[in-house]
Amino acid sequence: MMHKGILRLSTVLGGGLLFACFLGWAAYRQGLFYDADLYGAEAALIVLAAGAVAASAIAARRALPWWALAPLGLAAAYGCAWLAGPASVKGTADSLLRWCAYGAWLTLAAMFASMRGGKAAGHAALHAAGLYFVWGGLAGWFGWIRYPDIVYRSSDAALSMTGARLAGFLQYPNACGAVAAFYTLALWQLLNRPGRAASGFAAVSLVPALTALLLTESRGAMLALAAAGFVSLLAAFRRERRGYGLAVAGIASLCAAIAARFAFGAMENGTPGDGIWALIATTALFALTARLLRPPEATRALKALARLRRLLTGVWGGAAVFAICAAIAYLLLASGGGSGGRAEGNLETAGARTLYYADALRMFADRPLLGAGGEAWRMQVGLYQSGPYIGNEVHSGYLEVLIDTGAIGFAALLAMLAVFAVILWRREGAGRVWGPAAVLLLHAGIDFDWSYAYIWLLLLFWLALHLSLPARQPSPVRPLASTGAVAAETLRIFRLAGPILLLLAVAIAATAPAIRYKSAAGAYAAAQTARGDAAKLALLLDAQRHNPPWNRPRLEASQLLPAAERAAWLLEGLRYEPNSPTVHYALGMAYADAGAIGEAETHLKEALRLARFDRDSQNAVIARFANLAQQLMDEGDDEGARLAGLAGIGFFERYEALYARQYAGKSNPWSGTELFVSAKVNAARCAISAGRRAEAEPWLREALRDGDADWQREAQALLLLDDKDK
């Protein structure tokens, strides 16, 4: 018996450590935003989950709760999108693998939480990972560690009022803010838990987590925290403790605002490390105050202190403390140019997202049932965008699922969340789950948090710790009638074997591709540091062999191939991404290098149809035809030069017409800015090569007016040449 107890304790402690380490690693690897970082973990999680479920069923005849397999519904939706012909085969395969891994992760978390002592160890693992996330980000802010882009810097007031925002390991302030808000709310709830150790840990950890949130200047995360905090107040605090919850929330916000104000000031002064002293002081002040206000401690203290505690932690007293502290905190940050300043205005970034959302809905309308597959937004945004914005992400996790998997996948997502909610509603003590979960679910509606695997792993782990709680009113167990014994036993066997067979099928189908894709990612990474074109080409070809749908190594390898082979190599890429503007662009340029004017024009037209607001590509295409026309003219091919020139003029005219339509009735940047000077000069060169010199002069005159010194010299030289020819 003792040996079994030691084994169980070792398993629980070891499992908790593994979960904490995995969450910490996931955060450190940029939140597993990039699929190349996730392939190995996907294979490991899927194999471990299948093995663990089989071992549990065989050794203990313990069935896996069916809700643990819910994420596989999204994997199936991506599989349907794949079969229907996705915009990107690789993007769809990557998303399918992700959701298989999420199902495996939830399976492992559910099994661990159902063990004796597993829930306590799981909560400890979660908060250990939270400490790592929060203090890792703060360490980067204070300059103690070096990590790429851990602090986001911008001089644009719409993006940062102080010039610096905490981005953390996720390298993106808004997502970092959402995670910090999640941990903040979990710690706030922990203050209300019985036991000195848990509440003491929360008392010394809450202010740093909230300070990290304020340093991100993420308005969306702060609003999500406010809304989810209200949910937590109702769900996780008993009526008589809500005043205490409000009071400590207000005091924590004030302490964090003071710490953030000093941290912003220290960063602006070039000595970010000096901000730590304010954080230490406010953390200590809050920990002491939270302890004194906590009812058990105060009731044993002096009567005057007990009366003060009752005054401050009653419902009305707590609300007053919260309101006063929150108002002072806002004024501190607003006057210091921090997050409060961003909250006062500069809402251009929020307004721009309405364009994304409208374009995403138009994208969904074209493929409403099964969607366009993974990476649908990135692959198709240039075709659907209603204006010249830059947006590689749709900035809404829900809309991303909608356009990726259509109505079927979106229904699967909502069904999964609804099932979790129904089960949690029946669980004893599950009130604590709602607030922190709501933070991540709400913020994902206005940003691309779900592109980070880390955030799904965090959310699913948090849910598993509460989904595994006992039901409020367990159904009574009735003795089986003899006629139903066989059916009941059959059902039990199905409950045991069903998850095993399903996870085994997932492991067989998904593990091998994940391993191949990992090999491809390794070869591609090695190619970036390879010496010599031959070595780089060999590695890129190896990456392509392991992951044929991946077009990035194909595009880079094409630049190292002879011009005669380049087009055939790139044509293969259109099999996997038929509407990729990047592949069409590279293919058109390859044909231009080979002197095939017609094929070049066809693919470059398609590239610019799919990315019409890509100014760099528009300008580059016109310049390429100008150079091609000049090259053919130098070779004595006047007819080829004329055709190339006419093609360049056509691209220029469509470019000009695009902006005329876009800015009809408004100030058009086509005239009076430097943005389009290169296009005008190169279009003039095309016109001269095509024998249409009269069209070149007005474009050159505009270039003389709007261009910089270099473009003015080139335009003047062309005008002089034209005058000389006349």
N, C-alpha and C positions, 0 to 999 in steps of 0.2 A: 504493500500500500504506500509506504514511504517513497519507494522508487517511482511509483506512478505519479505521486505528488510532485516529486522533483522533476520528472520528465514533463509534466504538464506545465509547471512553472517555467522551466527552461524554454518550452515551446512558445509560451505566451510572451516571455521577455524577448526571445529571439525574433519572434514574429513582429512584435511591436517595433523593435529596432530596425528590422528590414523595411517595414512600411515607412518609418520615419526617414530612413536613408533614401528610399526610392523617391519619396516626395521632395526631399532636399535636392537630390540629383536632378529630378525633373525641373525644379525651379532654376537650378544653376545652368542647365542646358537651354537657356532662353525660353523656359517654360515648355520645351518640346514643341516649339512653333514650327520648326523645320522637320519635314518627314525623315530626312537623312539621319537625324538624331534618334528617331523613334523606331526604326525598323528592327534593330536587335532587341529592344525592349518588348516590341509587339510579339515577336516569336517566343521570347522567354515567358511572357505573361500567359499566352495562349497555351503553351505546353504545360506550364505549371498548373493552370486552372484545370485542364483536362485530367492531369495526373492526380491532383488533390481531390477532385470530385470522385474519381474512380476509387481512390484509396479510402475515402470516407464512406462510400457506399458499401464497399466490400468488407472493410474492417469493422465498421460500426453500424452498418445498415442505416446510415443517416442520409436523408434525401436533401438535396439542395433546394432552397426555396425558389419557386419558379420566377419570382420577381427579379432574381439576380441575373437572369438571362435577357431582361428587357432591352438592353442596348443592342442586342443582336437584331432586333426589329429594324433599327436604322441601318445596320449593315446590309440587311436584306433589301432595304429600299435603294441603297447605292448599287447593289447587285442588279436590281431591276433597271435602274438608269443606265448601267453599263450595257445590258442586253439591248436596250432601246437605242443605243448609239449616242454616246456622250460627246460633249464638246472636247473633253480631254480624257483619254483612256487612263493616263498616268494619274491625273487628279482624282478620278473616280476610284481607281485601285487603291490609292493612298487613303482615301476617306473610308473605303470599305475595311481596309486593314485597321484603321484607327478605331472604328466602332467595334470590330471584333476584339481588339485589345481592351476597349472600355468594358465590354461584357466580361472578359476574363478578369479584369481588375475588380469589378463589382462582385464577381463570383468569389474571388479570393478574400475580399474584404468581408463579405457576408459570412463565409465559413469561419474566418478568424473571429469576427464579432460574436458568433454563436458559441464559441468556446467559453468555458468558465474562466473568468478574468480577462477575456478578450476585449470586451467593450472598454474596460478601464485602461488596458494597455493601448487600445486604439486611440482613445482620447489623449493619452500621454504622447503617443506618436504624432498625432495631429498638431498638438501644441508645440512639440519639439520642432516640427517642420515649420511652424509659424514663427518661432523664435529665430530660426535660421533665415527665413525669408525677410522678416522685418529688420533684424540687426545686420543681415548681409547688405540690404539696401542702405541702411543708415551708415554702415561702415564705408560704403562707397561714397556717400554724400560727404562724410567727414574727412575723406581722403585717406582712410586707413588701408584700403585695399584698392587694387586696380582691376577694373572689369570694363569691357567695351560698352560705352554708351550707358553706363549705370546712372549717369546724370544727363538728362536731356537739356540741351542748350539752344536757345532761340532768342533773337532780338525782336521777333514779332509779338506785339502786345496781345494779339488774339490767341497766341499759343502759350505765352509765359509772361507774367507781369514782372518777374524778377530776373529773367534771362536764364534761369535754371529751374528745372523740375526733376524730382526724383523719378527715375524710370526703373530702378531696381534690376534684378536679374532678367526680367522680362523685356527690358530695353524699350518699354513703352509706358509712359506715365499713367494713362487711363486704365490699362489692365493691371498695372502695379497697384493703383489706387483701389480697384475693385477687390483685389486679394487682401490688401491691408484693411479694407472695410470689413471683409468677412472675418478676419482674425479679431478685429476690434470688437465686433458684435459678439463673437464667441467668448471673448475674454470678459466683456461686460456681463454676459449671462453667468459666467463662472463666478463672478463676485457674489452672486446670489445663492451659490451652492453651499451646503453645509460642509464644515471641515475647514480647519485653519490652513492646511497645506494648499488646497485648491484655491480658496479665496485669496490667500497671501500671494500665490503665484500670479493670479489675475491682477492684484493690486499693483504689483511692480512691473507688469507687462503691458497694461492697457494704454498708458500714456505714450510709450514709444511706438506702439502700433498706430495709435491715432495721430501722432506726430508724423509718422511716415505717410499716412494718408494725406495730411495737409500739405506736406512737401511735394506731393504729386500734382497739386493744384487741379485735381480731377473733379470738375463740378458734377459730372454724372455719377461718380462713385460716392460723392458726398450726399447727393440727393437719394441715391439708392440706400445709403446707410440710414438716412433720416426716415425713409419710408419703411425699411425693414426693421429699424429700431422700434417704431410704433407697433409693428407686428409682434416683435419680441416682448415688448412691455405687456401686451395683452396675453400672449401665449405662454411666456416663460416665467412671469412674475405673478405670484399670488396677489390678490387685491391689497392686502395689508403691507406688501413689500414694494408696491409700485412707486410709492413716494421715495423710498430709498433708492430705487433704480433711477428715477429721474434726477435725484440730487447728485448721485455719484456720476451720472452721465454728464450733467452740466459742469461739475467741477473738473472732470477729466477733459472736457472740451476746452475749458479755460486754461488748464495747465498745458495741454498740447499746443494751444494757440500761442502761449508765451514761448514755449520751446521752439515752435516753428518760426515765430517772429525773429528770435535770436539766430536761428539757423539760417534763415534767408539773409539776415544782415551780415553774418559771418561769411557767407558765400559771396555776397556782393563786395565785401572788403578783401576778398582773396585769401581769407584765413578760415576755411570751412570747419576745420577741426575745433575752433573755439566754440562752436555751437553746442558741443557736448555738455558743457557745464550747466547750461540752462536746462537741458534735458534731464540731467542727473538730479538737479534741484527740484524740478517740477515733478519728476517721478517719485522722489522721496516724499514730497509734500502731499501728493495725491495718495500714496500708499498709507501714510499716517492718517489722513483725513478719512479715507474709506474705512479704515479699521475703527476709528472712533465713532463713525456714524453707524457702523454695523450693529444691529440691535443687541446681540448677545454680549458684546464687549461693553456697550454703553450702559446697559442695565446694571452691570456690576460696578459701574463707576459712580462718581459723585451724583447726588440727586440733581444738582443743577445741570450737569452734563447730560443726564438722562432726559430732563425736561427739554434741553436744547436739541437733543437728538430727536425726540418725538416731534418737536416743532418743525425741524428741517426735513424730516423724512416722512411726515404725513403727506397725503396726496397733494393737498394745496401747497404745503410748504415745499415739498420736492419739486412741484411744477414751477414755483416761484424761483427757487434756486436754479433750476435748469434754464429758465427764461433769462434771468439776469446774467448768468455765466455765459450762455450762448451769445447773448447780445454783446457782451464785453469782448468775447473771443472774436466775433465778426469784426468789431471795430478795430481790434488790434491788428488783424490781418489786412483789413481794407486800408488802414492808414499806413501799413508797412509795405503796401504794394504786393501782397501775397495773393492767396487764393481768393480772398474777399474782393480784391480789385478785379479779378477775372469774372467774379460773379456779378459785378455791377454792369458789365457790358461785354463788348467784344464777342458777340454771339455769332459771328460770321461762320465759324466752324460748325456750330450746331445747325445754322440755317442751311449750310451746304449739304448736310446729310439728308435733308428732305429731297434734294435732287437725286441722291443715290437711291433713296427708297422708292421714289416714283419710277426711276429707270429699272429698278429691280422688279417692280410689279409688272412692268411692260415685258420684261424678260420672262417672268413666270407665265404671263398670258400666252406666250407663244408655245410653251411646253408645260401645260398645267398639270398633267397627270403624273408623269414620271420624272420630270425635271431634266436638266441638261447635264447632270453628273457633277462630280467633284471639281472644284476650281471653276465652276460655271461663271462666276462673276469676273474673275481675272481674265478668262478666255474670251468673254463676250462683251465686256464693258465698253470697249471702243465702238462697237456696233450700236449699242443702245443708249449711250450717254447723250443727254440732252444739252450739254454745254461743255466748254473746254476746261473741265475740272480734272484734277489728278486724284484718282481714288482706286488703289489696288485692292481695297477691301470694301465690302458693302456696308460695314459698320452696323450690322445687326445680325446676331447669331440666328435668330428666328428666320429672317429673310434669306440668309445663306442656305439654311436647310430647305426652305421653300423652293428656291430656284435650283438647288442641287438635285432634290429628290421629288419635287412636285407635291401635289396634294397627298399622295400616298405616304411619302416620307414625313411630311409635316404632321399628318395624322398619327403616324407612329411615334413621333416625338411627343406630341400632346398626350397621347394615350399613356406613354411611359411615365410622364410627369404626373398625370392624373392618377394612375395606379399607385405610384409612390405616395401621393397625397392621401388617398383613401386608406391605404395600409397604415400610414403614420397616424391618421386620425383615430385608429383603433388601438394604438400602442400607448401603454402607460409611460408617462414621463417624456413623451415625444414632443412636447411643446417647445423645447429648446431648439428643435431642428428648423423651425419655420423662418426665423429671422435671418440667420447666416445664409441659409439656402436662398432666401428671397433676394439677398444682396447680389449673388452671382446670377440668379435668373433675371432679375430686373436690369442689371447693368448690361447683360448680354443683349438686351433688346436694342441698345443704342450704341453698341461698339462690337468689335470683333474678338471678344474675349474667348469665344469657343474655338478660335483658330489655335489657341494654346491648349495642347493636350493636358498640361498641368492643371488648368482650371476645371476641366471635366474630371480629372482624377481626384481633385480636391473635393468637388461637389459630390461625386459618387461615394467617396470614402466617408464623408460626413453623413450622407443619407444611410449608408450601410450600418453605421454605428447605432442608428435609431430605428431603422427598419427591423433590426434583429431583437428589439425589445419585446417582452411578452405582451400578448394582447390584454386589453382591459378585462374582458369577460370571456375567458376560454370556454369553448363549447364543451358540454359534458360528454364524456366518452361512454357510449352505450355498447353493451355486449352485442356481438354480431349474431344475427340469426344464421342457422346452419345453411339456409339457402343462399345467403349473401356472402358467406365466408370466402368462397372461391373468387367472386368478383372483387371483394375487398383486397384479397391477396394479389390479384392481378393488377389492381390499381396501384398497390404499393410497389410492386415490381416495376411498373411503368414509371412511377415517380422516382425510383432509384436509377433505373436504366436510361430513361429519357434524356436527362441532362448529360449523362456520360456519352451517349451516342451523339448528341448534338455537338458537344464540345470536341469530341473526337473528330467529327466531320469538319468542324471549323479548323482544328489543328492540322488536319491533313491538307485542307484546301489553302490555308493561309500561311503556314509556317515556311514552306519552301519559297513562295514568292517574297516573303519578308526577308529571308536570308539572301536571296539573289539580289534584291534591291539594296540590301546593306552592302553587299560586295560591289555593286555598281557605284554607290555613294562613296565607298572607299577609293575606288579607282579614279573617280572624278576628282576627289580631293587631292589625291596624289598627283594628278595631271596638272593641278594649279601650281605646283612647285617643281615640276619636272624640268630638267635641263635639256634643251634641244627640242626641235620640232618633232623629230622622229619618236623620241620617248614620250612626248606629250600626246602625239597622235595615237600611239599604241595603247596608252592608258584610256584615252577617250573612247577608242573602239572597244576596249574591254568593258568599259562602263555601259556602252550601248548594247553589247552582247548580253550582259546580265539584266538589263532593263530596256528592252527595245522601245517601249512607248515614251521614254524620257527623251525629249527633244533638245534639252540644253547641251549635253555632250555631242549630239548630232550637229547642232549649229556650230559649236566651237571646232569640231573636227572638220567641218566643211571648209573652214578657212585655211586649213592645212593641206587640203587636197588640190590636185590640179584642176584648173577651170573646167576641163572637159568632163571630169567625174563629179564635180560639185552638184550640179543640178539633179542628176540621177539619185545621188545620196540624199538630197533634201526632199525629193518627191516622196520618199518613203515616210518622211515625217508627217505628211498630210494624211496618211492612213490613220494616225493616232490623234491628230488634232486638225481636222479639216478646215476649221475656221480660225486658225492661229494667224494673226497678223504678222507675228514675228517670223514664222516659217515662210509665209508667202513673200514677205519682204526679202528675206535672205535668198529665196529661190529666184525672185525677180532680179536681184542684184547679180546672182550667179549667171543668169541668162544674159544680162547686160555685159558682164565680163567676157562672155563667149561671143558677143556680137549678135545675139539673137534678139533683135529689137522687138518683134511681135510677141514672143513669149515673155520677155522682160516686162513689156507694157501690160500684158494680161495679169501677171501675178502681182505687179506693183499696184495696179488698179485695185485688185482685190485686197491687198494689204492695207491700202488707205481707205477703202470702204469699211474695213473692219476696225480701223483706228483713225478715223478722219480728223480727230482733234490732236493727233500726235504731230506737233509742229516740227520736231526734229526729223521725223521720217518724211514729212511733206517736203521740207527744205532739202533733205538729202537726195530724194528722188529727182527733184528738178535739177540739182547740181550734177547728179550722175548722168542724166541725159545730156546736159550741156557739155560735160567732159567727153561723153561718148560721141557726140556730134563733132566735137573738135578733133577727136582722135581719128574718126573716119574721114574727116575732111583732110587731115594731114596725110592720110594714107591714099588719098586720091579717090575715095569712094563718095562722090558728091551726092548720089542718090541716097546712100545709107545715112549720110550726115543730115540730109533734108528730112528723112523719116524720123531720125532720132530727135532732131530739133522740133518737129511737129508734135511728137509724143511729149516732149518737155513742155511745150506751150499748152498742150491739153491738160497736163497735170496742174500747171499754174492757174489756168482759167477755172478749173474745178475747185482749186484751193481758194481762189478769190471769191467765187460764187458761194462757197460754204460759209465764209465769214459775212458776206453780204446778207445771206438768209438769216444767219444766227443773230446779227446785230441790226436787223431791219428796224428802223425807227429809233435806234439808240446810237451812241457814239461807237463807231467801228474802229478798233485798233489797227485796222489794215493801213490806214493813213495816219501819219504823224507820229509813228513809233518806229523803233529799230527792229521790232519783232520779225518783220517780213522783208527786210531789205535784201537779205541774201537770196530769197526766192525771186525778187524782182530783178536783181542783177543777172542771176543764172537764167531766168526766163528770157531776158534780153539777149543773152548769148545764144540760147536756143533759137530765138527769132532770127538773129543774124545768120546762123547756120542754115536755117530753113529758107532764107531769102525773103524774109518778111521784116525788113529793117524798120519800116514805118511803125510797127507795133513796139519796137524796142525802145524808141526814144522816150515816151512818157514814163515808162518804168524806170529808165535810167535817171530821168529828172527827179522822180520821187526818191530814188536812192541817194542822189546828191543832196536832197533836202533833209532826209531822215537818218542817213547812215553815219557810221563813225568814219574816222579818217581813212582807214583801209578801204572800206567799201566805196567811199567817195572817190578815192584815187582810181579804183577799178572802173567805176561807172564813168568817170571823166575820160579814161583811156578808151573805153568803148565808144563814147560819143565822138571823140576826136577821130577814131578809126572810121566811124560811120561817115563823118563829114568829109574825110579824105577820100573815101570811096565814092561819095557823091561828086 
